[in-house]
């Protein structure tokens, strides 16, 4: 993050390469990926930022179609409708805070990607929003929850 904040892009990329090569687990790489997505987006490399973000989400158990279409979006809305069946407004307000570290990381990445995609009106944007709602209903509330 220090290299990114100081504008040392080449050095930052070298640090990323070292982290991605020598980290022992995906969790050890996560913060570097978050910084990489942020840096790519700041450099207006939106497609690359989204590609890295989707890679991270897949490693956190959240999969998205490569080419989102209306059918995929409708399916995600349908899942939300199903998740909400039988829940009252009070049930939603009483959701506990999420504790699953992988899902917390996934929600954090979705939040970053949501901001990136909003300015471009990309087709995947509704899928990110739907997934954030689904994760909140299933795992509890996150700092990024919009319920």
C-alpha positions in Angstrom: 0.0 0.0 0.0 2.9 2.4 0.7 4.2 2.1 -2.8 0.7 2.7 -4.2 0.1 5.7 -2.0 3.5 7.2 -3.0 2.9 6.6 -6.7 5.7 4.0 -7.1 3.7 1.8 -9.5 6.7 -0.3 -10.7 7.9 -1.0 -7.2 4.3 -1.8 -6.2 4.0 -4.4 -9.0 7.3 -5.9 -7.8 5.9 -6.2 -4.3 2.7 -7.8 -5.6 4.8 -10.3 -7.6 6.7 -11.2 -4.4 3.6 -11.6 -2.3 1.8 -13.7 -4.9 4.8 -15.9 -5.3 5.8 -16.5 -1.7 2.6 -16.2 0.3 1.6 -19.4 1.9 -2.1 -19.2 1.5 -4.7 -17.2 -0.4 -5.6 -15.4 2.8 -2.0 -14.1 2.9 -2.5 -12.7 -0.6 -5.9 -11.1 0.0 -4.9 -7.6 1.2 -2.4 -7.4 -1.7 -5.2 -8.2 -4.2 -7.5 -5.5 -2.6 -4.7 -3.0 -3.0 -4.0 -4.2 -6.6 -7.7 -3.7 -7.5 -7.7 -0.3 -6.0 -4.5 0.7 -7.8 -5.7 -0.7 -11.2 -8.9 1.3 -10.9 -7.0 4.4 -10.0 -4.9 3.9 -13.2 -8.2 3.6 -15.1 -7.4 0.0 -15.9 -11.0 -0.9 -15.1 -11.2 -4.2 -17.0 -8.0 -5.5 -15.3 -9.3 -4.4 -11.9 -12.6 -6.3 -12.4 -10.7 -9.3 -13.7 -8.5 -9.4 -10.6 -11.6 -8.8 -8.4 -13.5 -11.7 -10.0 -10.4 -14.0 -9.5 -10.4 -13.1 -5.8 -14.1 -13.7 -5.5 -13.8 -17.1 -7.2 -11.1 -18.0 -4.6 -13.5 -16.9 -1.9 -16.3 -19.1 -3.2 -18.3 -16.5 -5.1 -18.7 -17.2 -8.8 -20.0 -15.0 -11.5 -20.7 -15.6 -15.2 -18.1 -14.4 -17.6 -20.6 -12.7 -19.8 -23.6 -11.6 -17.6 -27.0 -11.3 -19.3 -30.6 -10.7 -18.4 -31.1 -14.4 -17.6 -28.3 -14.4 -15.0 -29.6 -11.2 -13.5 -33.1 -12.6 -13.3 -31.8 -15.7 -11.6 -30.0 -13.7 -9.0 -33.1 -11.6 -8.2 -35.0 -14.9 -8.0 -32.5 -16.2 -5.4 -33.1 -13.0 -3.3 -36.8 -13.4 -3.5 -36.5 -17.0 -2.3 -34.1 -16.0 0.5 -36.6 -13.4 1.7 -39.6 -15.7 1.8 -40.9 -16.0 5.3 -38.7 -13.2 6.6 -40.2 -10.1 8.2 -38.7 -6.7 8.3 -37.9 -7.4 12.0 -36.1 -10.6 11.0 -33.9 -8.6 8.7 -33.2 -5.9 11.2 -32.2 -8.6 13.8 -29.6 -10.3 11.6 -26.4 -10.8 13.4 -23.0 -9.5 12.3 -21.3 -11.8 9.8 -18.4 -13.8 11.2 -17.2 -15.9 8.2 -13.8 -14.4 7.3 -14.0 -15.5 3.6 -17.4 -14.0 3.2 -16.3 -10.8 4.9 -13.4 -10.6 2.4 -15.8 -11.4 -0.5 -18.2 -8.6 0.6 -15.3 -6.2 0.9 -14.2 -7.0 -2.7 -17.8 -6.8 -4.0 -18.0 -3.3 -2.4 -14.8 -2.3 -4.2 -16.0 -3.7 -7.5 -19.4 -2.0 -7.1 -17.7 1.4 -6.9 -15.6 0.6 -9.9 -18.5 -0.6 -12.0 -21.0 2.2 -11.1 -19.2 4.8 -13.2 -19.1 2.5 -16.2 -22.6 1.0 -16.0 -21.3 -2.4 -16.6 -23.7 -5.3 -17.0 -22.2 -7.2 -14.1 -23.2 -4.4 -11.6 -26.7 -5.8 -10.8 -25.1 -9.2 -10.1 -22.7 -7.7 -7.6 -25.6 -5.9 -5.8 -27.7 -9.0 -5.7 -24.8 -11.1 -4.3 -24.2 -8.5 -1.6 -27.8 -8.8 -0.5 -27.7 -12.6 -0.7 -24.5 -12.8 1.4 -26.1 -10.5 4.0 -29.2 -12.6 4.3 -27.3 -15.8 4.5 -24.2 -14.9 6.7 -25.4 -11.8 8.6 -24.7 -8.1 8.3 -21.4 -6.7 7.0 -20.1 -3.2 7.2 -21.0 -3.0 3.5 -24.5 -4.4 3.8 -27.3 -2.3 2.4 -30.2 -3.9 4.1 
